[in-house]
Amino acid sequence: MGDYDFHEDHSHDSHDHISDFSCLSPEEIIQAQKKAISEVSELLHITASNASNLIRHYQWKTEKLLAAYFDNPDKVIKEAGIIGATGHTHNDEGHRAQLSGVGECLICCDDVDATESCALTCEHRFCHSCWSSYLSLKIKEGEVLRINCPSTNCRITVPDDVIKELVPQDIYDKYLRFVTKSFVEDNDHVTWCPAAGCGNAITADQLHGLVVQCTCGYRFCFSCHDEDHRPVACDQLAQWRRKCSDESETSHWLGANTKDCPKCQVAVEKNGGCMHMTCRQCGYEWCWLCLKIWKGHADYYSCSRFEKASKKAEEKKGKKGKKAKLQALEEEREQKRKALERYLNYYQKYLEFDASAKKAPELLDKARQKMDTLQSEQATLAEVKFIEKAARVLSECHVALRNSYIYSYYIEDDAGSEKQLFLFLQSELEKTAGTLATSLDAANILKRRTEVVDMTVLAQTKKDNLLKAVEHGVVDTTEYDADMLIEHH
């Protein structure tokens, strides 16, 4: 099935917790597909052509197909449209009706000889030309999972061997490519490698939270097909991206940092200073706290009206009035401001390491150039190989750190020792990654080889510790939604 050793020349991966999986090249995808069809054919004692139609009907879910078949074979055969398949062990005799003499094509209405026409077990007769046109059109439109007999309302499925015989070779090749595509895309245990230009597929038995690495080098999540986003869960990553791109963040900022002018309703920002506001649009002067006209205010840095209203609201304890409403609005604004500040704090760190993660190709190219220079002057490949390895580990640390700030955003601030442990591991990894980056930029890197190697191992270990801490449930963010802070208030 095309198993590969993904850790060749990447010994730092030996400590990584990537689950078992297999990588299939385009040729191996075809072989895996043929193997699945062959197994069904052998188990059910039907032709490979019928087995192919059956397993495609069940979207390559062999276990589901076998369970249904052994429970009620006639029902399964009928639903898949291959009536007459049972009893024809390994030949194609059961696929067609035996025609003789001249008959009418049900499409073009011409009289055609038996040698120039074909009918399936349903005995709907069509000339080879009409068959070819019909099948070619279906294939070009990508309808290959199930092509039925051309007759109206007929549910008999056209077998693979009939398609091969009646369409041109280039159309049949296209048909096979579509079938192979369905093997990957309809199969829960197989997925394409999402890297640009890579035609490999990954197959694995586990489906949730599985990180895999293709032989092309691309590492991604088997569940959502996004690049490796540990320790962040798939739904958290999607939520974070929506949050970063959502225009509601602009609304949150406006709500937390501006108030509408009481006269013309334009948004006014207070960026420091006293409570005396002057609208640039209409010139209206008003108090930031109580929203009343500034005339009559004596203190530029507080508002006696607002303070009196607040005290009065506290005394009433629940009685709703205009002053109490003002206080509630101010409390809501303060909550929004705190939630926004918290988000921006994590977002800035996320952007910092996202920029570093995106420079991974540049970092690797720079490391290889340094290796080439050293090899041409004073060292062998074996002596400088540690530079490339260090660059790879550093890139992985940048990715993990970028994701860790998404993860830590969704941890409750009062999570106590659990959050403190995560923040400690995060901080340790950040410091070590910084030290490793400095070591890689050193001019005399060969003299510091032992230091760089040790720092590479340490960075790899600290990255693994961070990911394993989350994997083993040190901190749980499943019941926490930081976005609800804003929505609730």
N, C-alpha and C positions, 0 to 999 in steps of 0.2 A: 504493500500500500504506500510505499515511498516514505518510510521513516527516515529522519535526518538527525544528526547530532548537531544541535544548534549552538553548542558551546565550544565548538572548535575555534581555537585561537582567541577565545573570549572567556578565559578561566574565571573572570570576575562574575560571570553569570552563574557559576556553579552554586553560589549561595542564594541565588534569586529563587523566588517561589512561583515560577511559571509552571502551570500544570501541564500534564502530558497531553500531547496532541501529535498529529502527523501533518506533514506538508506534501501536497500533491502537485506535481508539474502538470501541464496540459495533457501530456501523454498518459500520465498516471491517473488523471481524472477519468479518462476514457476507460482505462483498465478497471478502475474501481466501479465504474458504472456497469461494465460488462460482467464483472464478478457478481454484483448485486442481482442482475438479471438472471445470470446463470444459476445462482443459488435458488431463486424462486422457481425457475424452470425445473430444476432437479427435484425440489421438495414437492411441487404440485403436479409433476409429471405432465407438463404442457410444453408447447413449443417456446423457444426463446422469444419469438415475435409476440406471442400472446402474453408471455411473462413480462415483456417490456411494457405492453399496454396496461397490464394489471398494476404493475408497481408504479407506473406514472399516474394511474387513476388514483392511487393512494398516496401520491406525492412522495414517493420513494420511502415511505414509512413501512419497511418490511415487516416489523413486528405487528403492526396494526393490520396489515394485509393478511398475514398468516392466521392471526386470531380470528378475523372475520371469515376467512375462507374455510377453516376447519369447523367453524360453527355452522356455516350455511354456504357451501360452495356454489350451488346453483344461483343463489341470490347475488353473490359477488360477481360471478361470471356474467349474469344478466345486466347488473348495474354498470359493469365496465364495457358492455357492448360487444362481448366476444362469445356470443352464443355458439355452441358447437365446439368449444375448445376442449372440454373434458373428453377424455378417451383418445385423444390424438397426442401421443406421447412426445415424439420428437420429429414430426414431419409437418408439412404445410397442407396436407390434404383437406383438413377441416376448414380452411380459410375461404374457399370459393365454392360456388355452385358449379356443377358439371353442365356446361352449355353445349348445344349441338345445333347445327343448321343455321339458318338466317333468322335474326330477330331485330326488333326495333330498339334503337338507343333512346332511353327515356329523357335525354337532354336535347339532342339535335333532331330526334325523330327519324333519322336515316335508318334504312335496313342494313345491318352489318352481319358478317359471318361470325361464327363462334370464335374463329382464330383471331379476329380483330376486335373482340369485345371481351368484357370481363364482368362478372357478378360475384358478390360475396354470398355468404350463406343465406342472405335475405332474398337472393335471386333477382335483385334489381339490376337490370342489364344496361351497360353503357359502353360506348365505343372507346377504344384506347385514346383517341384524340381528346374526347370530352373528359375522360378520367384524368389525363395528363394536365389539361387546363385547370380542372377543379383542384386537384392536389397541389399543383404549382402555386395557385393563388393562395390557398390555405397556408402553405409553407412560407411564402413571401410575407404574409401577414402575421407570421409567428404563431399560428394556431397549431401547435404540434403535440400538445399534451393529449389531445384526443381529436382525431379527424373522423367524422362519421361518414357513412355511405351518402352519396349526393342526393338520394331520393328524399323527398320532403318527409320530415318527422321520423325517418329511419334512425334507429339508435345503434346500429351495428358499427363497430369501430374498424377502420381500415388497418390491417396488419402491416408491420414494417416491411415484410418481404414483398407485399403487393405495391407499396409505395416505391420501393427500390426498383421494381420492374417497370413501373408506368411513368416515372418522371425522368428527365435528363439527369446525368450524373452530377452536374453542378448544383441542381436543385436538391438532389438527394444529399449532397454534402452539406448544404445549408440546413437541411432537415436534421441531420446528425448533430450539427453545431447547436441548434436550438434544443435538441434533446439533452445534450451535454450541459447546456446552460441551465436547463430545468433541474438536472441532477444536483447542481450546486445551489441554485436559488430556492428550490422548493424543499430542500432537505434541511431539517432542523440541525443536523449534526455536521453540516458542511457549509462553508462560506468562502467567498472570494477574498483574496488579500486586497485591501483597499488602496495599496500603494499604486501610484500612477505608473502605468506601463507594465505592471506585473500581472501575469496570467495564471499564477498559482492559486490553489485553493487550500484551505485549512480544514481538517476534519478532527472532531473531538467529541467525546461522549458527554462531557459536562457542558452545560449550556449557560449557567449563570455566573457572572463575575470572572470569567476565564480570560487570562491574558496569554496571548500566543505571539510567536515571532516567526515570520515567514523566512524562507531561505534567502530572500532578497534583503533581509535585515530589518524590515519594518515590523515594529511591535505594536499590537493593537488589542482592543477588547473584543472578545468573540461575541459578546452580547449586543453591543451597540455599534460595533465596527469603527468606533473612534479610536484615536491613538491611545496608548496606555495612559489611563487617567487615575491610577491608584494614588492615594487611598480614597479618592472620591467615588461614590456610587454613580451609576449611569444617570439615575433620575436627578441627583444633586447637580451633576455637571450640566444637564439640560436646563435645570432651573437657574443655575448660575449664569449661563449664557443668555437666557431670556432676560434675566435681571440686568445684565450688562448692556443689552441692546434695547431694552424696553424704554419707551419714552416716559413711562411712569416715574423713572428716576428723576427726570427733569421736573416733574410735578412735585415729587418729594422734596427736591431742593428748593423749589419755589415756595412750597408750603412751610418749610423749615426756616427759610432765610428772608422771605419777603412778606409784606402785607399790602392789601389793596388800599389805595388812596380812598378815604371815605367820601370824597367828592366826585372824582372821575373814574374810580375803580381800576386805575392802572397799577401794575405791580411795582412796589417800591422796596428796594433792598436797604437794610440797615447794616452797615459793615463796621460798626464801632461808633464811639462818640455818645452824645446825649440823646434824650428821648424826643427832642424837638425835630420833627420831620417837615421838610418843605418839598412838595411835589413839583418836579421839574416840568411836568406837562401843563398843570393848571395853576400852579403857584399856591395851592392851598396849604396852610400850616396847621399841623395836627400833632397829637401826642401818640408815640409809638405804642404805649401800653393801653391807654383807655380809648384810643381812636377818636377822641373829642378834639374840637378846635383848640389850638394852642393858647388862645387868649384865656387868661385866668390861671395859667400854670406858673408857679413860682420857682420850682426846682427843675433844673435841666437834666438831672440824672436819676430822678425818681418821679413817681406820680402819686400824689396823696389821694386822688380820686380812685385810682386803681387799688391802692392799698386798703382804703376804706371799704371798697366793694368786696375785696377778698376776705377781709375780716367779717364783714356782714354775711357773706356766703357761708363762711365756716360756722357762724352762729346759727344760721337757719338750718344747716345740716340737711340738705336734700330739697329745700324749697327752691323751685326753679324761678329765676328771675333774670333780668337783663344783665345785672352785674355778675351773677353766678355763671351765666353763659360766657361772659368775657373771660372769666377765670378758667373755665373748662377749655375754651379755645386756646388760651395761653399754655395750659398744661399739654394739650394735644400737640401744639407747635413744638414744645420742648421735647416731647417724646419723639417726634419726627426728626428733630435736629440730632438727637442722640443716636437714633437708628441710622441716620444718614452718615454721621461721623464714623460710626462703627463700620459701616459698609465701605466707605472711602478708605479707611485705614487698611482693610484687607485687600481692597481692589488695587491700591498702589503697590503693595508687596507682590500681588499676583502679576501685575504688569511688569514689574522689575524682573521677575524670574521667567515670565513668558518671553520677554525680549532675549534673555540669555538662552532659553531653550530653542528659540528660532535660529540662533546662531550656531547650532550644533554642526551643520555641514561646514560652515566657515572654520569652526574650531578644529574639526577633524582634518580639513585641508591644510590648515596651518601646521598641525602636528606632523602630518606626512611630509610637508615641505621641510620642516626642521629635521626630520629623520633622513630625508634624501641628502640634505646638506652635510649632516654629520657622517653619513655613510661614505660620501665622496671624499671626506677629509680625514677621518680618524677612527671610525667605528664600523662594526658589522651590523647586519640587520638584527641579529639576536640581541645585540647590546643596546639597540635603540627602540626595540619593539615596545618597551614599557611606556614610551611617550604616547603612542596611539591608544594603548590600553587606558592610560590615565585620562586622555581626552574623551574617550567613550564613557567612562565612569562619571566624569564631571558633567557631561551632557545629560546622563540619566539622573544625576542629582538635581540638576536644574529643573528637569521635568517634574520630579517628585516634589521639589520645593514649591514649584508653581501650583501644583495640585493641592499641596498641603494647606495652602492659604485659602483655597476654596473650602476644604474640609473643615478647617478650624473656624471659618466663618459660621458654619452650621452647628458648631458646638455651643451649648448654652454657656453663658459667662459664669453661671453659678454651678458648673459641673464639678467644681472643687478639685480634688487631687487628680482625677482622671484627666481633666483639661491641662492641669499643670504638668503632668507627665508628658502629654503630647507636645505641649509648647517647649518643654525641655528637650525632647528628642528633635523637634523641629529646629530649635536654636543650635543644638550641637551639630546637626547636619549642615546648617547654613554656615557655621564657622569653619567646619572642616572643608566644605566645598570652596570657600573663599581662600583658604590656605593652599588647597590643591591648585586652584587657578593661578595663584601667585607663583607657586613652584614651577608650573608649566611654562610660565613666561620668563623664567630665569635664563640668563645668558649662558651660564656654565652648568647646564642641566645634566650633563654627563657626570660631573663631579658630585651632583646631588641625587644621583640615581637611586640610592638606597632610601633617601628621604622621600622622593616622589613615589617610589613603589610602596613604601609603608603608608604614605598618605592616601594612595589609591585604595589600598586594602581597607584602611580605616573609613574612608568615605563610602565605600561599598557596604561595609558593615553597618554604618550608621543609617544609610538609606534603607537597608533591609530591616533594621530594628524599627524604624519609623513605620514602614509598611506592615510589618508583622504585628506591631502594637495595635493597629487598626483591624487587621485581619482577625486577630484573636479577641477582639471586642473590648479593648481597653477603654475606648470612648464610643458611645452610641449616639448618633445624630439622627436616627430614624424618626424620632418623635418630636424633633425640633425644627421649626421653620422660621428662620429669622425674618422672612418677608412678612410674617403674620404680625410682627411688632408694629409695623406701619399700618397694616390693614386694620388691626384690632383697635388702634387708637384713632 
